[in-house]
Amino acid sequence: MKKKRLLSKAVLGLIILIFLAGFYFNYTIFSPADSNNTENISIIIKKGSSIGDIAETLAKNGLIKSNLTFNIYTRFTGGDKKIIAGRFILNKSMNVPEILDTITTKTESEFVLTVQEGLTVNDIDVKLAEMELINPGEFIKTVKEFNDYESYWFLNREKMSGLEAPLEGYLYPDTYFIDPVDFNSGDLIAKMLNNFEKKYKTLDQILIQQNIDPHKTIIMASILQREVRTAKDYNLVSGILWKRYESNWHIGADATILYATKKKKIDSEDLAIDSPYNTRLYVGMPPGPICNPDIEHIKAAFEPQTSDYWYYLTTADTGEVIYAKTNEEHNINKARYL
């Protein structure tokens, strides 16, 4: 009899526990975090984020009451397979089903495009194609067809329009929020050029005072971007490369050859490639920038540091720059560090 009473109590306790769990689940899922708060909150869901990561982001912004129940509900309804990477506008008066409906709807999102420093037009095209915003080659084609040079004081139609990627160097590397429904490569190009102008206009007075050719400076900045990884070396390497250029030496930057070959590594055959971007073969600047540099490398191109050095190399493992005054010293450094 005693055993039956204990069993009955256990069953009753289990029923109560299930009821409370069900109540808690429904409360945290179908009741908004704050029904009276309709203030917009912007959240970003990165590509490859786990449900746990997304739940944590929502919880930190006060949009959900429980990470656990959000996780369970999302997986149970299959929403975890439908969530889209992008930026979404949510608010605390939304319950979990409404939040999930928003972050799984393409028309509600803004895609996040991160263009890292040193990427090329080709690289950006690949990124956009991977995000399924364009077919491969569409962004490259739009860049080639660009014809609005007069709207941007820093663009030079004569020097740029004949290049394979005319706007290379001027598509400023940054994070851009994109409407995936009405995406247009031309609109993105305008955003990037406007951003370039915003970053670059602080240098306008320097250009006027020193009569510096902006196109040559961006070419130099792009070379520095691909050649030098450590900030303390930007200006010093800039000084070396400008000194070579002004002394009618070969600039001798491997990064310009890699731009022509579209490879990641250089070999002995590449050193002899007949291309105006081969700065080991041809004296002077290449015809255009070799990537899209950030403002720090642009500043370094404007502010070269004077030194006795004529040579440098960058170590493959740490990115340390090793300098030399003579070719003999440079050869010793190559044998030691490369």
Residue pairs with C-beta under 8 A, 6 or more apart in sequence:
24 66
24 69
25 69
25 72
25 73
27 65
28 64
28 65
28 66
28 69
28 70
28 96
29 69
29 70
29 73
29 95
29 96
29 97
30 95
30 96
30 97
31 65
31 95
32 92
32 93
32 94
32 95
32 98
33 62
33 63
33 64
33 65
33 92
34 62
34 92
34 93
35 93
36 93
37 91
37 92
37 93
38 91
38 92
38 93
39 91
39 92
40 89
40 90
40 91
41 61
41 62
41 63
41 89
41 90
41 91
41 92
42 87
42 88
42 89
43 57
43 58
43 61
43 63
43 87
43 88
43 90
44 57
44 86
44 87
44 88
44 112
45 54
45 57
45 83
45 84
45 85
45 86
45 87
45 88
45 103
46 53
46 85
46 112
47 85
48 85
49 57
49 83
49 85
51 70
51 71
51 74
51 75
51 80
51 83
52 67
52 71
54 83
54 103
55 64
55 67
55 70
55 71
55 74
56 67
58 64
58 70
58 90
58 99
59 66
59 67
59 70
61 90
62 92
63 90
63 91
63 92
63 94
63 99
64 70
64 96
64 99
69 96
70 96
73 79
73 96
73 97
73 100
74 80
74 83
74 96
74 100
77 100
79 100
79 104
82 104
83 100
83 103
83 104
84 103
84 104
84 105
84 106
84 109
85 109
85 111
85 112
86 109
86 110
86 111
86 112
86 180
87 109
87 110
87 111
87 112
87 177
88 102
88 103
88 108
88 109
88 110
89 108
90 99
90 102
90 103
94 102
102 108
103 109
106 180
106 181
107 181
109 180
110 177
110 178
110 179
110 180
111 131
111 133
111 177
111 178
111 179
111 180
111 183
112 175
112 176
112 177
112 178
113 127
113 128
113 131
113 175
113 176
113 177
113 178
113 188
114 174
114 175
114 176
115 124
115 127
115 171
115 172
115 173
115 174
115 175
115 176
115 192
115 292
116 173
117 173
117 225
117 292
117 293
117 294
117 297
118 173
118 225
118 226
118 291
118 292
118 293
118 294
119 127
119 173
119 291
119 292
120 165
120 168
120 259
120 290
120 291
120 292
121 139
121 140
121 143
121 165
121 167
121 168
121 171
121 292
122 140
122 165
122 262
124 139
124 171
125 134
125 136
125 137
125 138
125 139
125 140
126 136
128 134
128 138
128 139
128 185
128 188
129 135
129 136
129 138
131 180
133 178
133 180
133 183
134 183
134 185
138 185
139 185
139 188
140 165
142 185
142 186
142 189
143 165
143 166
143 167
143 168
143 171
143 185
143 189
144 164
144 165
144 166
146 166
146 167
146 189
149 155
149 156
149 157
149 160
149 161
150 157
152 170
152 193
152 197
153 197
154 170
154 196
154 197
154 200
154 214
155 167
155 170
155 193
156 214
156 215
159 215
159 287
159 288
160 166
160 167
160 215
160 288
162 287
163 287
163 288
165 288
166 288
167 189
167 193
168 222
168 288
168 289
168 290
168 291
168 292
169 218
169 219
169 221
169 222
169 288
169 289
169 290
169 291
169 292
169 293
170 192
170 193
170 196
170 218
170 289
170 292
171 189
171 192
171 193
171 196
171 292
172 192
172 193
172 195
172 196
172 199
172 292
172 294
173 292
173 293
173 294
174 192
174 195
176 188
176 191
176 192
178 188
199 295
199 298
200 295
200 298
203 298
203 299
203 302
206 212
206 302
207 214
212 302
215 288
216 285
217 298
217 301
217 302
218 289
218 293
218 298
218 301
219 285
219 286
219 288
219 289
219 290
220 238
220 241
220 242
220 245
220 285
220 301
221 289
221 293
221 297
221 298
221 300
221 301
222 289
222 290
222 291
222 292
222 293
222 297
223 241
223 251
223 253
223 255
223 256
223 290
224 234
224 237
224 238
224 241
224 293
224 297
224 300
224 301
225 291
225 292
225 293
225 294
225 297
226 253
226 255
226 258
226 259
226 290
226 291
227 237
227 253
227 254
227 255
227 314
228 234
228 237
228 297
228 314
228 321
229 314
229 319
230 319
230 320
230 321
231 296
233 312
233 321
234 296
234 297
234 299
234 300
235 300
235 303
235 304
235 305
236 305
236 307
236 309
236 312
236 321
236 323
237 300
237 312
237 321
238 300
238 301
238 303
238 304
238 305
239 304
239 305
239 306
239 307
239 309
240 307
240 309
240 310
240 311
240 312
240 323
241 251
241 253
241 304
242 304
243 249
243 304
243 310
244 250
244 251
244 252
244 310
245 251
245 284
245 285
248 283
249 283
249 310
250 279
250 280
250 281
250 282
250 283
251 279
251 284
251 285
252 279
252 280
253 279
254 266
254 280
255 290
256 277
256 278
256 279
256 286
256 290
257 266
257 270
257 271
257 273
257 275
257 277
257 278
257 279
257 280
258 264
258 265
258 266
258 270
258 290
259 277
259 286
259 290
259 291
260 273
260 275
260 277
260 278
261 270
261 273
263 270
271 278
271 280
271 281
272 278
272 281
273 281
274 281
275 281
276 282
276 286
276 287
277 286
277 287
277 290
279 285
279 286
293 301
307 323
308 325
309 323
309 324
309 325
310 324
310 325
310 326
310 327
310 330
311 323
311 324
311 325
311 326
311 327
311 329
311 330
311 333
312 321
312 322
312 323
312 324
313 321
313 322
313 330
313 333
313 334
313 337
313 338
314 320
314 321
314 322
315 321
315 322
315 337
315 338
316 338
322 333
322 337
324 330
324 332
324 333
